[in-house]
Amino acid sequence: MPARRLDVRIENVIEVYTGPGGILWEMLMGEEIHVGGARETEALARKAGITPLMTVLDVCSALGGPARHLARRIGCTVTGLDATPRMYEEAVRRTAEAGLDQKASFVLGDALAMPFDAGSFDVVWGQDAWCYVTDKERLLRECARVVRAGGTVAFTDWLETGPMNDDLWKALHAFMAFPYMETLQGYARLVEGAGLRMVEQEDLSPDFARHVQLYLDALQTEHRAAVVTRYGQPFYDDVETGLTLWRDASSAGHVGRGRIIARRP
């Protein structure tokens, strides 16, 4: 268990992504809502070895952007799992509008109690979302349960990468509504503890710091007027303060991002 944990529950995360938070992150990141957008989805798909005949589970699938990307570009069959009704409903709607609902479908459910049989998927996948999950040990056990023997668990996530005092730790986590972030080494232990075999782990932190600066720049320029008009100056000020804090923390090496590829024996 992590040494520090913020009192954040799944209900708090659902509230964020039902309200302005979900809309804001789509404004800054695009509908895939993860660092690097389509380019990073392509990179993770290559490393996971996804082919057209495979079945993929996207855990914490949000608006379904990556699921549609995989279905459209590769032709695999993708199931998205998310706990936020608004995200689920939008994913279903956008996928139908894109004509991809025969290849990409969505389930409203909990990543800690996945409503799928053991060995249901060739690949279990996640992108920059498991930082919201309260029990990552249980999450990895669920991933290992629902992936087939010989299948792949591939994910990226935001990480704790360096020491920080309690005040900074709390401020960073409170802004994002994270219960806690893992380290890259911590994820490696959880992967192996779930019975998976580590294939590759990468520290992507320098690229992460660059992207946080891009999001802050976008907020302060093209999105400033829209955010203030829609949600008010105090909301804008809070977001600008939070992103500045994350920019500084990522530049100083306190927080970052990583990618893990693992296989079920």
JOJOBEL-V717128 format. One record per helix or strand. SS is the DSSP state (H for helix, E for strand). FROM is the first residue (numbers start at 1). TO is the last residue. Records with the same first field share a line. If there is no record, write none. Layout:
# JOJOBEL-V717128
SS = FROM-TO + FROM-TO
This chain:
# JOJOBEL-V717128
H = 10-18 + 20-29 + 37-48 + 65-73 + 85-97 + 130-132 + 136-146 + 166-176 + 184-193 + 205-220 + 224-231 + 233-251
E = 55-59 + 77-82 + 104-108 + 121-127 + 147-160 + 196-203 + 255-264
